[in-house]
Amino acid sequence: MALSSDTTPQLTAEQVASILTRPLEAAATFLAAGPQIIDTAGPLRVPAAPTPLEDTAALDWTGQNELIPEHDPEFDELTLLPSTMKSIKVITRYSNELARQSVVALDAALRSRLVADVAAKVDAQLYSDEGDGITTPQGMFAWEGTQDVAVGDALSLDAILDAQALALGANVDQSRLRLFLRPGDYMALRAAKDADERYMLQPDAAQGATATVLGLPVVVSPRIPAGRAALADVSQVVVARDVMPSVAILTERYADYDQQAIRVVTRYDAAPSQPDAVVTFSGIGEAA
């Protein structure tokens, strides 16, 4: 009987599919939500509009031939990306043997992996309640001057309406508001029912797959800290970008080891130009 691949599989070349499998990844959503992104290699100063008069009694009616009173508006500015701000940097080395023997294009696979990881790190930082604004960017929940709604229980539609009221009181353009939620909080809102067991939130056929709550577009991200959510006009958020995730292939640096390397670098900073255009929720899921 002639030998075949069925009877002697150990003598045949193993077939390996050149498909790179990986776990599902959370999308980087902060930068995609629509903040103002300004490219700059150095510190960025953004002038703020004059502070409006808190007391309109400082203004008065002026008749003809009367002296017009003077008013000196107070300007402010936002400073981003100081020289002390650190970057995210990573290098991955691999041997030339591995590059030649890999069943996939190893450099392309590593480049894609590293860029995704670096983008995820930036996204997680900008959603966080950490950062000092000096060496690391401040996250959305660490910004000063924002408004807050203390929930103390599961996030409810009433709490979201309270946040909308705060935004209205600050003259925020309601059409620009975005609701930032964790996946569990979003699904809990979608699952809420009235006394007749009808879902309180009905999908809008005109919106397609776009998630909305009370007409507000929703950005869902697991990178939002537990117990937090936000309602924000992201057009009032300024992102200073020194360099977006930039890839360099290093072919000579590790030549003594017959290796190559991929380096990915990025540097960002972010802050609100109008802090009261951001309303955060705190204490979600906590007992009152």
Secondary structure as UniProt FT lines:
FT   TURN            5..7
FT   HELIX           9..11
FT   HELIX           31..33
FT   STRAND          36..39
FT   STRAND          44..48
FT   HELIX           56..58
FT   TURN            64..65
FT   STRAND          76..80
FT   TURN            83..84
FT   STRAND          88..95
FT   HELIX           96..101
FT   HELIX           106..127
FT   HELIX           140..142
FT   TURN            144..145
FT   STRAND          147..150
FT   HELIX           157..169
FT   TURN            170..171
FT   HELIX           174..176
FT   STRAND          177..181
FT   HELIX           183..191
FT   TURN            195..196
FT   HELIX           205..207
FT   TURN            208..209
FT   STRAND          212..213
FT   TURN            214..215
FT   STRAND          216..220
FT   TURN            222..223
FT   TURN            226..227
FT   STRAND          229..233
FT   HELIX           234..236
FT   STRAND          237..250
FT   TURN            253..254
FT   HELIX           255..257
FT   STRAND          259..272
FT   HELIX           275..277
FT   STRAND          278..282
FT   TURN            284..285
//
